[in-house]
Amino acid sequence: MPHLGLTAVVVRDYDEAIAFYVDAMGFELREDTPQDAGNRWVVVAPPGSKETGILLAKADSPDQAARVGDQTGGRVGFFLNTDDFARDHARMRQGGVTFLEEPRHEPYGTVAVFVDLYGNRWDLIQPRH
């Protein structure tokens, strides 16, 4: 198994999720294909990412809707690596992304926790090499 292809993020609405991930976070819209029953296959990914993306999956049941924004029980569940923390942190803040803390330096790299439009917690991280 050479790589992880997609991970799903349950969302309320396709278009608002696309707007956030593309406009605020700077991701690229890789695919937006209509499916049956009003569903869509929507994939976003960081620019230049060749192997991994995020499937924006619209909640289609009350149980799924209850999980929007809390897919990992309040823990950071998504990790966005960068090669230039200052650049991406500034761009994301300017785009309207909410960071929950100031950048901090850890043994593994520079990191700051942010939330997506639904409240899922992410790390923006520049790993040390």
trRosetta pair geometry for C-beta under 8 A, 3 or more apart (Angstrom, degrees):
i j d omega theta_ij theta_ji phi_ij phi_ji
2 51 7.9 -119 120 -137 97 134
3 51 4.2 -52 146 -179 158 137
3 52 6.8 -120 161 -57 113 87
4 7 7.0 17 157 -49 122 95
4 51 7.3 89 65 139 53 105
4 52 5.6 31 91 -104 87 109
5 51 6.9 -101 -109 172 48 69
5 52 6.7 176 -169 -110 16 53
5 53 7.3 -22 161 32 61 83
6 43 6.6 -83 -113 -122 126 110
6 52 7.2 154 -88 -157 33 58
6 53 5.3 -25 -106 72 82 80
6 54 6.7 126 -158 -122 81 15
6 55 4.6 57 170 -28 132 104
7 52 7.4 13 -3 -169 95 102
7 54 5.9 -33 69 -114 77 68
7 55 7.1 -161 91 22 26 85
7 78 7.7 175 98 -109 145 99
8 54 7.4 118 -120 -169 20 67
8 55 4.5 -36 -101 72 72 105
8 56 7.9 150 -154 -94 66 10
8 57 4.6 10 -164 -8 114 132
9 17 7.6 168 100 -156 114 133
9 54 5.4 7 -1 -176 113 118
9 55 7.3 165 22 77 64 53
9 56 6.0 -25 68 -110 94 56
9 57 6.8 160 72 25 38 83
9 71 6.9 -114 -136 -26 64 158
9 78 7.7 0 -85 -69 120 145
9 116 7.5 5 -173 63 148 171
9 120 6.6 -92 -146 -11 114 169
10 57 5.3 -45 -101 81 56 97
10 58 7.7 72 -160 -161 63 9
10 59 5.2 65 179 -69 107 88
10 64 5.5 -150 -153 -176 141 93
10 67 5.4 51 63 96 152 105
10 68 5.3 -114 114 -89 98 67
10 71 6.3 149 26 -83 101 116
11 14 6.8 113 94 -85 133 37
11 16 7.5 -178 173 76 119 89
11 17 4.0 -12 -151 -70 158 145
11 56 5.1 -3 0 -171 141 92
11 57 6.7 139 17 66 82 42
11 58 5.8 -50 74 -97 84 53
11 59 7.0 -151 75 -14 32 83
11 68 6.4 88 -136 -131 18 110
11 118 6.7 -143 -123 -46 65 142
12 16 6.8 -11 75 60 100 131
12 17 7.5 160 47 -47 64 104
12 58 7.3 2 141 -142 14 78
12 59 6.5 -18 -102 24 41 113
12 65 7.4 65 -108 -135 75 85
12 68 5.5 74 -56 -157 79 161
12 118 7.0 162 -13 -99 100 116
13 16 4.4 59 80 20 114 107
13 17 6.4 173 84 -12 57 90
13 58 6.8 38 -112 -120 20 109
14 17 5.9 -71 -152 40 26 109
14 18 6.2 25 157 -20 68 107
14 32 7.7 115 172 -141 128 106
14 40 5.4 46 -111 47 157 134
14 42 5.4 156 -147 -32 106 157
14 56 6.2 118 -130 117 68 124
14 58 5.6 -53 -52 -62 84 119
15 18 5.6 -48 -143 34 32 112
15 19 6.4 35 156 -21 64 104
16 19 5.6 -51 -149 35 33 115
16 20 6.5 32 153 -18 64 104
16 117 6.8 -143 147 120 101 159
17 20 5.9 -55 -149 36 32 109
17 21 6.2 18 161 -8 68 110
17 42 7.4 108 91 114 121 148
17 56 4.6 150 123 -154 142 137
17 117 7.1 -153 -106 50 56 130
18 21 6.2 -64 -141 45 27 101
18 22 5.7 9 168 -3 67 119
18 29 6.0 30 -153 -97 108 121
18 32 7.2 18 -99 -92 144 131
18 42 6.4 -97 -74 -169 105 137
18 44 6.9 172 -124 -65 64 128
18 56 6.8 -132 -63 26 69 170
19 22 6.4 -65 -134 48 19 99
19 23 5.3 -13 -179 12 62 124
19 24 7.7 57 135 -8 65 95
20 23 6.8 -58 -112 51 14 89
20 24 5.0 -26 -160 27 57 124
20 25 6.7 46 146 -7 68 102
20 116 6.4 94 143 -172 139 88
20 117 4.3 -103 -102 -24 158 130
21 24 7.3 -19 -67 53 11 87
21 25 5.1 -34 -149 40 44 126
21 27 4.5 -28 158 39 90 133
21 44 4.4 71 129 133 142 169
21 54 7.1 -140 -136 70 151 135
21 56 7.1 -135 -3 -70 150 129
21 116 7.7 2 -77 -143 80 119
22 25 7.3 21 -20 54 8 82
22 26 7.5 26 -172 -134 33 8
22 27 5.5 -82 -90 71 47 78
22 28 7.0 60 -120 -123 89 17
22 29 5.5 -16 -84 -42 131 94
22 44 6.5 -122 -61 -130 79 128
23 95 6.1 168 138 -161 66 111
23 96 8.0 16 118 32 99 119
24 92 6.7 56 160 -152 73 67
24 95 3.9 147 -143 139 49 112
24 96 4.8 -77 -118 62 114 93
24 97 5.1 135 164 -56 109 83
24 117 7.6 128 35 -55 156 103
25 80 7.8 -124 -165 -117 118 163
25 92 6.1 18 -120 -120 49 101
25 95 6.9 -158 -41 104 24 152
25 97 6.3 90 -82 -76 68 130
25 116 7.7 -19 -56 -116 133 90
26 46 7.3 32 103 -134 90 72
26 47 6.9 -62 148 -11 93 109
26 88 7.4 -121 37 -139 152 87
26 91 6.0 32 -54 132 140 129
26 92 6.9 -89 -5 -81 112 77
26 95 6.9 -138 -43 -47 84 163
27 44 4.3 63 132 167 139 109
27 45 5.9 152 -162 75 104 17
27 46 5.7 -71 -112 -83 77 39
27 47 7.3 -172 -143 -34 34 65
27 54 7.6 -45 -145 32 161 116
28 44 6.7 166 79 -155 41 68
28 45 5.9 -24 56 65 89 72
28 46 7.4 48 10 152 86 12
28 47 5.4 103 -31 -87 113 66
29 32 6.1 -9 176 -32 119 112
29 42 7.6 -50 -149 -163 94 87
29 43 7.7 113 -168 83 52 55
29 44 5.7 -38 -102 -101 49 83
30 43 4.3 -52 68 102 110 102
30 44 6.3 167 7 -107 89 23
30 45 5.4 34 -34 11 131 107
30 53 5.8 -66 20 -126 151 154
31 41 6.0 -27 125 115 118 93
31 42 6.7 -171 95 -136 70 29
31 43 4.3 35 41 33 98 105
32 40 6.0 -2 -167 174 70 128
32 41 7.5 170 -143 81 23 57
32 42 5.1 23 -110 -110 73 81
32 43 7.9 -140 -59 29 52 61
33 40 6.4 152 75 -163 41 74
33 41 4.4 -8 57 52 100 103
33 42 7.9 -166 27 -67 59 48
34 39 7.8 120 -167 87 52 49
34 40 5.6 -44 -104 -105 41 81
35 39 4.2 -35 71 87 112 94
35 40 6.0 176 11 -97 90 23
35 41 5.9 92 -41 -28 119 87
36 39 6.5 11 71 35 51 103
39 58 6.6 -159 -128 46 75 116
39 60 7.2 -34 -87 -68 109 143
40 58 7.3 69 37 -7 85 122
41 55 7.3 -49 -161 -143 68 103
42 55 6.9 115 76 -162 59 56
42 56 4.2 -39 93 54 117 105
43 53 4.7 44 -177 135 104 143
43 54 6.9 151 -153 75 59 43
43 55 5.7 -30 -95 -96 75 60
43 56 7.5 -166 -84 8 23 80
44 53 6.4 164 81 -170 31 99
44 54 5.3 -21 64 60 83 97
44 56 6.4 46 2 -31 107 112
45 49 4.3 -128 164 68 114 129
45 52 6.8 150 -132 101 114 53
45 53 3.7 -69 -70 -109 110 90
45 54 6.7 163 -81 12 58 72
46 49 4.5 94 63 -30 82 121
46 80 6.9 139 -67 -151 134 99
49 52 5.8 -78 178 61 123 71
49 53 6.6 144 109 -76 131 71
59 64 3.8 175 -144 119 87 105
59 65 4.2 134 141 -75 148 60
59 67 7.3 166 -104 54 123 86
59 68 5.5 -78 -37 -54 140 114
60 64 6.1 25 38 51 48 150
61 64 4.7 92 53 10 80 101
61 65 6.9 -145 91 -7 39 88
62 65 5.5 -55 -141 38 32 114
62 66 6.4 39 157 -26 65 103
63 66 5.8 -53 -154 29 29 114
63 67 7.1 22 150 -16 60 106
64 67 5.8 -63 -158 34 38 110
64 68 7.4 58 146 -43 66 86
65 68 5.8 -26 -160 -6 42 116
67 70 6.1 -122 -159 71 47 77
67 71 5.7 66 167 -94 101 63
68 71 7.9 5 -122 -52 19 87
68 118 5.2 -105 163 -159 85 139
69 116 7.9 -145 -115 75 69 93
69 118 3.5 -134 -80 153 86 91
69 119 3.6 48 -168 48 107 105
69 120 5.8 -131 -141 -42 38 69
70 73 6.6 60 173 -87 90 24
70 74 6.6 -3 -142 -52 92 62
70 119 6.6 -9 -58 99 71 118
70 120 7.4 -149 -66 -88 22 66
71 77 5.9 -127 89 71 100 169
71 120 5.8 6 22 -111 104 115
72 75 4.6 -93 135 62 111 87
72 76 7.3 -39 97 101 151 14
72 77 3.2 -177 -39 -63 153 130
72 120 7.1 84 15 -147 102 88
72 121 7.1 -97 62 45 123 95
74 121 7.0 50 -177 -7 37 132
75 121 6.6 -137 125 60 27 132
76 79 7.2 71 151 -72 114 79
76 113 6.0 -111 -85 -122 120 107
76 121 4.4 -94 -97 121 56 111
76 122 6.4 98 -150 -131 91 10
76 123 5.2 48 -171 -35 145 94
77 120 6.4 -72 48 -170 114 101
77 121 6.4 102 10 67 75 79
77 122 7.7 -53 59 -86 60 54
78 116 8.0 28 47 -31 147 122
78 120 6.5 48 5 144 123 118
78 121 7.5 167 33 99 83 48
78 122 4.4 -36 80 -110 100 87
78 123 7.4 -173 95 25 52 66
79 122 7.1 172 -84 -164 26 72
79 123 4.8 -4 -119 58 73 106
79 125 6.0 -18 -167 18 94 129
80 122 5.8 26 -5 173 107 122
80 123 6.8 -174 30 89 68 55
80 124 5.2 -26 74 -107 106 61
80 125 6.9 141 74 23 51 75
81 125 5.7 -41 -105 78 57 88
81 126 7.3 105 -164 -104 66 36
81 127 6.2 -18 -136 -12 111 104
82 85 5.5 132 85 -83 127 51
82 87 7.6 -168 175 65 132 92
82 88 4.4 -122 -125 16 152 153
82 124 6.2 15 -9 -177 126 89
82 125 7.0 158 21 79 82 36
82 126 5.1 -54 76 -81 86 83
83 126 6.8 104 -131 -132 15 99
84 87 3.9 20 124 23 120 121
84 88 6.1 128 87 -14 76 92
84 126 7.1 104 -50 -102 2 134
85 88 6.3 -71 -146 45 26 99
85 89 5.6 26 163 -21 68 115
85 103 6.6 107 156 -135 129 142
85 110 4.6 -49 -63 94 172 131
85 124 6.9 125 -139 136 82 103
85 125 7.6 -38 -101 -175 110 18
85 126 3.8 -94 -51 -18 106 131
86 89 5.9 -55 -137 38 24 112
86 90 6.2 22 163 -16 61 111
87 90 6.2 -66 -155 38 22 107
87 91 6.3 16 155 -15 63 112
88 91 5.6 -53 -140 39 34 111
88 92 6.0 32 161 -18 67 108
88 124 6.3 -166 113 -166 118 129
89 92 6.1 -59 -145 39 24 108
89 93 6.4 23 157 -17 62 108
89 99 7.4 29 -155 -72 93 149
89 103 6.2 -30 -115 -64 161 125
89 112 6.4 73 -119 33 120 140
89 124 6.1 151 -85 113 80 151
90 93 5.9 -56 -146 37 28 109
90 94 6.2 27 156 -18 64 109
91 94 5.7 -58 -149 39 28 111
91 95 6.2 27 152 -18 64 111
92 95 5.5 -57 -147 39 32 113
92 97 4.0 -29 165 32 94 142
92 99 7.7 95 107 -54 116 103
92 114 6.9 -51 142 -103 140 174
92 124 6.9 -149 19 -81 162 154
93 96 7.9 99 179 -29 28 10
93 97 6.1 -79 -81 60 34 86
93 99 6.5 -38 -89 -9 98 117
97 114 5.3 19 160 -177 110 143
97 115 8.0 169 -172 64 77 49
97 116 8.0 -36 -134 -109 93 42
98 114 6.1 146 88 -158 49 85
98 115 5.4 -17 77 49 105 94
99 102 7.6 89 128 -88 129 27
99 112 5.2 -2 -155 149 124 124
99 113 6.9 123 -162 84 70 48
99 114 4.5 -51 -100 -92 60 92
99 124 7.8 -58 -109 18 109 125
100 112 7.8 165 52 171 65 81
100 113 4.6 -36 51 96 113 102
100 114 6.4 177 -2 -103 81 32
100 115 6.4 77 -44 -23 110 97
100 121 7.5 -27 -1 -126 147 100
101 104 6.8 -24 135 -20 125 112
101 112 5.6 -157 80 -150 84 81
101 113 5.4 56 21 39 109 92
102 112 6.7 -91 143 -115 20 119
103 110 5.7 11 -178 180 114 101
103 111 7.0 152 -151 78 70 26
103 112 4.5 -68 -92 -53 59 117
104 110 7.3 169 85 -152 34 59
104 111 6.1 -29 63 66 80 76
104 112 6.8 128 10 -83 72 68
105 109 7.8 -108 -147 142 59 26
105 110 5.5 -29 -101 -99 67 73
106 109 6.2 2 63 54 90 44
106 110 7.6 161 23 -93 73 22
106 111 5.8 -6 10 17 120 119
107 128 7.3 -89 157 22 43 144
108 111 7.8 28 83 -34 95 128
108 125 7.7 -11 117 -168 102 129
108 127 6.3 -47 162 -136 79 76
108 128 6.2 -158 -180 22 27 100
109 125 5.2 83 97 -178 134 93
109 126 5.1 -165 -179 89 116 51
109 127 4.2 -93 -66 -119 146 29
109 128 4.8 -158 -81 -19 69 71
110 125 7.0 159 84 -151 51 52
110 126 4.6 7 52 49 99 102
111 123 5.2 -22 -158 -165 111 110
111 124 6.8 156 -150 80 54 52
111 125 4.5 -3 -102 -103 90 86
111 126 7.7 -152 -66 27 55 60
112 123 7.4 143 72 -152 31 62
112 124 5.4 -9 59 54 82 100
113 121 5.8 -13 -168 -165 110 103
113 122 7.0 147 -156 78 58 44
113 123 5.9 -40 -96 -95 62 63
114 121 7.6 150 82 -151 32 56
114 122 5.3 -25 67 66 79 97
114 123 8.0 131 21 -112 73 17
114 124 6.0 33 4 -16 118 106
115 118 7.9 -131 167 71 97 44
115 119 5.2 -18 -170 -138 129 34
115 120 6.5 142 -154 67 72 39
115 121 5.8 -39 -96 -94 76 53
115 122 7.0 153 -103 16 24 85
116 119 7.1 -48 64 24 68 18
116 120 4.8 4 30 52 112 95
116 122 6.4 80 -39 -18 89 122
